[in-house]
Amino acid sequence: MGARPTRNLEEMPPRSAFAALLGIEVETCTPEEVVCSMLVTEAMGNRNGVLHGGALMAIADTAAGTSAFINSPAEVSNTTVEAKTNFIRPVRVGDRLTARCVPVHVGRMTLVLQVTLTRGDGKVVGSTSQTHLFLGWKD
């Protein structure tokens, strides 16, 4: 995709404990696209009875972080340096939320990622853009 070699699926670690706690599943994972989904449970609701914004941002961050990870070689890590989310529509308890992330830019030092969040009826509920910084590990 960019100037860097990418990881393959065998190099991807299992999902994080936090993603597992929320029930976030990675459905597609390629350098060109990452798709995650989760069932919205009552425990994820806010006081208005719809999905809490923090839970929506968690799935967006999981999709973007997974995309950043697979778009970097094994000796490189990354960190989020900016994240911005627009909340468009509510998601009701019992609905399935899907996050689709595509890279907008994969450079030498940064990645810009776009996540589109949809509910079960296909309507867009949110849009997140994230910037990630590549980090080289030194022993």
C-alpha positions as CSV (number, residue, x, y, z in Angstrom):
1,M,0.0,0.0,0.0
2,G,2.6,2.6,1.0
3,A,6.4,2.8,1.2
4,R,6.6,0.2,4.0
5,P,6.1,-3.5,3.8
6,T,3.0,-4.7,5.6
7,R,2.4,-7.5,8.1
8,N,0.5,-10.6,7.1
9,L,-2.4,-12.1,9.1
10,E,-0.1,-14.6,10.8
11,E,1.9,-11.7,12.4
12,M,-1.2,-10.1,13.9
13,P,-1.6,-10.7,17.7
14,P,-5.0,-11.7,19.1
15,R,-7.5,-8.9,19.8
16,S,-7.0,-7.0,23.0
17,A,-8.7,-7.9,26.2
18,F,-10.6,-4.6,26.0
19,A,-11.9,-5.4,22.5
20,A,-12.8,-8.9,23.8
21,L,-14.7,-7.4,26.8
22,L,-16.8,-5.3,24.3
23,G,-17.3,-8.3,22.0
24,I,-15.5,-6.6,19.1
25,E,-14.8,-9.0,16.3
26,V,-12.4,-8.4,13.4
27,E,-14.2,-9.6,10.3
28,T,-11.8,-8.4,7.6
29,C,-8.1,-7.5,8.0
30,T,-6.1,-6.4,5.0
31,P,-3.8,-3.4,4.4
32,E,-6.6,-1.9,2.3
33,E,-9.5,-2.5,4.6
34,V,-10.3,-3.5,8.2
35,V,-13.9,-4.3,9.2
36,C,-14.9,-4.8,12.9
37,S,-18.3,-5.4,14.4
38,M,-20.0,-5.7,17.8
39,L,-23.4,-6.4,19.2
40,V,-24.6,-3.4,21.3
41,T,-25.5,-4.7,24.7
42,E,-27.4,-3.0,27.5
43,A,-24.1,-2.6,29.4
44,M,-22.9,-0.3,26.5
45,G,-25.9,2.0,26.7
46,N,-25.9,5.5,28.0
47,R,-28.7,7.1,30.1
48,N,-30.7,7.7,27.0
49,G,-30.9,4.0,26.2
50,V,-28.6,4.1,23.2
51,L,-25.0,3.2,22.6
52,H,-22.5,5.2,24.7
53,G,-20.2,7.4,22.6
54,G,-17.2,5.9,24.3
55,A,-18.1,2.4,23.1
56,L,-18.6,3.8,19.6
57,M,-15.1,5.3,19.8
58,A,-13.7,2.1,21.1
59,I,-14.7,0.1,18.0
60,A,-13.5,2.9,15.8
61,D,-10.2,2.9,17.5
62,T,-9.9,-0.9,17.3
63,A,-10.5,-0.8,13.6
64,A,-8.0,2.0,13.0
65,G,-5.4,0.5,15.3
66,T,-5.7,-2.8,13.6
67,S,-5.3,-1.1,10.2
68,A,-2.3,0.8,11.5
69,F,-0.8,-2.4,12.8
70,I,-1.2,-4.4,9.6
71,N,0.2,-1.5,7.6
72,S,3.5,-1.5,9.4
73,P,6.4,-4.0,9.3
74,A,7.1,-6.2,12.3
75,E,9.9,-4.0,13.8
76,V,7.7,-0.9,13.9
77,S,4.8,-0.1,16.2
78,N,2.5,2.9,16.1
79,T,0.5,5.2,18.4
80,T,-2.6,7.3,17.8
81,V,-1.7,11.0,17.9
82,E,-5.1,12.4,16.9
83,A,-8.7,11.1,16.7
84,K,-11.8,12.9,15.8
85,T,-15.3,11.5,15.7
86,N,-18.6,12.9,14.4
87,F,-21.7,11.3,15.9
88,I,-24.5,11.2,13.4
89,R,-27.2,8.9,14.6
90,P,-28.0,6.7,17.6
91,V,-27.5,3.0,17.8
92,R,-30.0,1.1,19.9
93,V,-29.3,-1.7,22.3
94,G,-29.5,-5.1,20.4
95,D,-28.3,-3.6,17.1
96,R,-25.0,-4.6,15.4
97,L,-22.4,-1.8,14.9
98,T,-19.9,-2.2,12.1
99,A,-16.7,-0.1,11.7
100,R,-15.0,-0.1,8.3
101,C,-11.5,1.5,8.2
102,V,-9.6,2.4,5.1
103,P,-6.2,4.1,5.0
104,V,-6.2,7.6,3.4
105,H,-2.4,8.0,3.7
106,V,0.4,5.5,4.6
107,G,3.6,7.5,4.7
108,R,7.1,7.1,6.1
109,M,6.2,8.4,9.6
110,T,2.4,8.7,9.7
111,L,-0.8,7.1,8.7
112,V,-4.2,8.8,8.2
113,L,-7.2,6.5,8.6
114,Q,-10.9,6.9,8.0
115,V,-13.5,4.8,9.8
116,T,-17.1,4.7,8.8
117,L,-19.5,3.3,11.4
118,T,-22.9,1.9,10.4
119,R,-25.7,0.2,12.3
120,G,-27.7,-2.9,11.2
121,D,-29.9,-1.0,8.8
122,G,-26.9,0.3,6.9
123,K,-27.2,3.9,8.0
124,V,-24.1,5.8,8.9
125,V,-24.0,6.5,12.6
126,G,-20.5,8.0,12.9
127,S,-17.3,8.9,11.1
128,T,-13.9,8.9,12.7
129,S,-10.5,10.1,11.3
130,Q,-7.3,9.1,13.1
131,T,-3.7,10.0,12.6
132,H,-1.1,7.4,13.8
133,L,2.6,7.9,14.2
134,F,5.0,5.0,13.4
135,L,7.4,4.2,16.2
136,G,10.6,2.2,15.8
137,W,11.5,-0.1,18.7
138,K,15.0,-0.1,20.1
139,D,16.3,-2.8,22.4
